[in-house]
Amino acid sequence: MRTAPASIALLLLRVVLGVVFIAHGWQKLATQGIQGTSEGFAQMGVPLAEIAGPAVIALEIGGGVLLILGLATRVVGALLAIDMIVAWALVHAGSGFFAQDGGFEYVLVLTVIGAALAVAGPGTIALDAAVGGAVRSRRTRRGLTPARA
C-alpha cells in the first residue's frame, strides 16, 4: 500500500510530465501540422517518418492526457520514455549535455520520469487505482482472488 506522500509525489510527476508532453505534442500539431512534423522527422533521419510524425503527436497529446488522469500510466510512461530515447539517439546525442546547446539534458529528465512512472505506477490518486480496485473487488467477490489483508 502506498503512503499519501508517495501518491501525491506520483500525482505531481504525472501531471507535470503530462502537461509537458501535451504542450510539445500540441506545438508540433499547431505549428508544423502532421505533414510538417513528418517532414521534419525525415530530415532528422527518423525512420518511417510519415508514420512516426502522427504517432508521436498522438502519443504526446494523448499520452499526456492519460498521465494526468492516471490511466494506463505504466504503458504511457514506458512509451514516452522510448519516445525520448529515440529523440536522444537521433537528435540530441551529438550535441553534448546541456539543453541550451541542443544537448540531451532535458530529454534525459523526461526519459527518467517516464521510466519511473512505468516502474512505480500512478499511485492511489489515479483512475488506474480506481479501475484496478474495482476489478480486484469483483474478482474477490467471485472468489477468483484472495482478499488482501
Stockholm file with secondary structure:
# STOCKHOLM 1.0

chainA/1-149         MRTAPASIALLLLRVVLGVVFIAHGWQKLATQGIQGTSEGFAQMGVPLAEIAGPAVIALEIGGGVLLILGLATRVVGALLAIDMIVAWALVHAGSGFFAQDGGFEYVLVLTVIGAALAVAGPGTIALDAAVGGAVRSRRTRRGLTPARA
#=GR chainA/1-149 SS CCCHHHHHHHHHHHHHHHHHHHHHHHHIIIIIHHHHHHHHHHHTTCTTHHHHHHHHHHHHHHHHHHHHHTSSHHHHHHHHHHHHHHHIIIIIGGGCSCGGGTCSHHHHHHHHHHHHHHHHCCCSSSHHHHHHHHHHHHHHHTTSSCCCC
#=GC SS_cons         CCCHHHHHHHHHHHHHHHHHHHHHHHHIIIIIHHHHHHHHHHHTTCTTHHHHHHHHHHHHHHHHHHHHHTSSHHHHHHHHHHHHHHHIIIIIGGGCSCGGGTCSHHHHHHHHHHHHHHHHCCCSSSHHHHHHHHHHHHHHHTTSSCCCC
//
